[in-house]
Amino acid sequence: MNKKSLIGNFLLILAAFIWGCAFVAQSIGMDFVRPFTFNGIRSLLAGIVLLTVIFIFEQIQKKKVLSKILKLIQLRLLLQKQMMI
């Protein structure tokens, strides 16, 4: 098996595990709170997780962009130095 196939299989198993755990959590959670409250809390938690993931990915993207900008500045300085010689 190649690497992409293994990653795909792992992600499928992970999705099935999360789905199964969510079903059990919903079944237990409905014994303690009303349906609208449960869905509201679930949506709030999902929003917090999503905003955290977006923030992390933006920070990673900024680092990549800054890295590229620094490399371009270094290249420009190197070429400028070579032109002076």
Legacy VTK file of the C-alpha trace (Angstrom):
# vtk DataFile Version 3.0
C-alpha trace
ASCII
DATASET POLYDATA
POINTS 85 float
0.000 0.000 0.000
1.180 3.488 -0.711
1.270 6.319 1.820
-1.854 8.104 0.541
-3.884 4.912 0.800
-2.778 4.358 4.394
-3.604 7.944 5.330
-7.012 7.621 3.679
-7.780 4.401 5.539
-6.681 5.939 8.834
-8.902 8.982 8.281
-11.885 6.745 7.486
-11.365 4.776 10.688
-10.975 8.024 12.645
-14.228 9.402 11.176
-16.075 6.190 12.075
-14.680 6.325 15.626
-15.724 9.956 16.094
-19.171 9.228 14.645
-19.638 6.285 17.019
-18.496 8.246 20.059
-20.764 11.144 19.120
-23.782 8.825 18.950
-23.096 7.484 22.422
-22.501 10.998 23.782
-25.779 12.228 22.264
-27.709 9.323 23.717
-26.325 9.948 27.194
-26.534 13.738 26.889
-30.233 13.678 26.014
-30.965 12.112 29.418
-29.733 15.264 31.188
-30.679 18.276 29.025
-33.407 19.249 26.585
-32.837 18.884 22.807
-32.427 22.598 21.997
-30.017 23.116 24.877
-28.012 20.096 23.797
-27.791 21.290 20.181
-26.881 24.806 21.319
-24.032 23.546 23.502
-22.874 21.209 20.738
-22.856 24.059 18.196
-21.008 26.344 20.617
-18.301 23.727 21.211
-17.999 23.066 17.469
-17.617 26.805 16.826
-14.879 27.127 19.445
-12.987 24.165 17.972
-13.404 25.510 14.427
-12.179 28.990 15.358
-9.156 27.445 17.082
-8.307 25.385 13.988
-8.726 28.439 11.728
-6.438 30.480 14.001
-3.760 27.758 13.973
-3.874 27.398 10.185
-3.647 31.177 9.731
-0.557 31.279 11.946
1.046 28.482 9.919
0.199 30.277 6.668
1.661 33.552 7.958
4.917 31.789 8.855
5.126 30.315 5.349
4.478 33.697 3.736
7.019 35.437 5.982
9.558 32.737 5.201
9.072 33.269 1.462
9.352 37.039 1.834
12.607 36.693 3.793
14.028 34.374 1.137
13.146 36.876 -1.593
14.791 39.701 0.377
17.915 37.596 0.861
17.980 36.746 -2.841
17.589 40.396 -3.790
20.399 41.435 -1.444
22.628 38.682 -2.814
21.943 39.731 -6.404
22.483 43.379 -5.520
25.811 42.491 -3.917
26.831 40.505 -7.001
25.970 43.447 -9.276
28.273 45.730 -7.273
31.258 43.451 -7.685
LINES 1 86
85 0 1 2 3 4 5 6 7 8 9 10 11 12 13 14 15 16 17 18 19 20 21 22 23 24 25 26 27 28 29 30 31 32 33 34 35 36 37 38 39 40 41 42 43 44 45 46 47 48 49 50 51 52 53 54 55 56 57 58 59 60 61 62 63 64 65 66 67 68 69 70 71 72 73 74 75 76 77 78 79 80 81 82 83 84
